[in-house]
Amino acid sequence: RREGNAEDFVGHIGGDDFIALTTPSRAEPIAQIVIARFDIEILLFYPEEVRARGYILYPGKLTQVETFRVGCIGAIDANEMRNVVAAIGEVVRELGMRDLGPGAGSASPT
């Protein structure tokens, strides 16, 4: 609202999808502000321990075997990928999983 024009339009498409209609001269400044605010405010939705780690692991829903998905807060580079793999390893150990080959899907006691 502060950076746009009086004629601008913001619509909610569904889920986490939105559309913004503005003049070409305001598109880039508005996009930069939206991204900067999102990067700050998204952190408020996560507990401190998740923010400190920078990753969240949550149950997967796309397969019939037990899985989990990884969400990352921020950009991912090679170092972040190593950290993600280490975080997954921690969760696998916490769950007591040993067999991680194809077809594995249930926790096994260690």
FILO-628738 format. One record per residue (C-alpha): residue in one letter; x, y, z. Coordinates in steps of 0.5 Angstrom, whole numbers, plus 2048, in hexadecimal, padded with zeros to 3 digits. Example, Ala and Ser with C-alpha at 12.3 -4.5 7.8 and 13.67 -1.06 7.14 Angstrom:
BEGIN
a8197F7810 s81B7FE80E 
This chain:
BEGIN
r800800800 r806805802 e80A8037FC g8048027F6 n7FF8067F3 a7F88087F5 e7F68037EF d7FA7FD7F1 f7F77F77F2 v7F97F17F7 g7F57EA7F6 h7F57E47FA i7F57DE7F5 g7F57D97FA g7FA7D57FF d8007D97FF d7FF7DC7F8 f7FE7E47F7 i7FE7E87F1 a7FF7F07F1 l7FE7F47EB t8017FB7EB t8057FF7E6 p80C7FD7E3 s80F8027E7 r80D8007EE a80D7F87ED e8157F77EF p8157FC7F5 i80E7F97F7 a8117F27F6 q8177F37FA i8137F6800 v80F7F0800 i8157EB800 a8187EF805 r8127EF80A f8117E8808 d8187E680A i8177E9811 e8107E7813 i8107E0811 l8157DF816 l80F7E181B f80C7DA819 y8117D681C p8147D4823 e81A7D7825 e81E7D0824 v81B7CF81D r81E7D681C a8257D581F r8257CE81A g8227D2814 y81F7CB812 i8187C8814 l8177C1813 y80F7BF812 p80B7B8810 g80B7B7809 k8047B5806 l8067B37FF t8087AC800 q8057A6803 v80B7A5807 e80D7A980D t8117AF80B f8137B680D r8147BD809 v8197C2809 g8177C980A c81C7CF809 i81C7D680C g8207DA807 a8247D8801 i8287D2800 d82F7D17FE a8347CB7FE n8367CC806 e82E7CD807 m82D7C6804 r8337C3808 n82F7C680E v8287C380C v82B7BC80B a82E7BC812 a8277BF815 i8247B9811 g8297B4814 e8287B781B v8207B581A v8227AE817 r8267AD81D e8207AF822 l81B7AB81E g8207A581F m8207A4818 r82579F815 d82379D80E l8237A2809 g82379F803 p81D79E7FE g81779B801 a81979D808 g8137A180B s81279F813 a8177A1819 s81B79B81B p81D79B822 t82579C823 
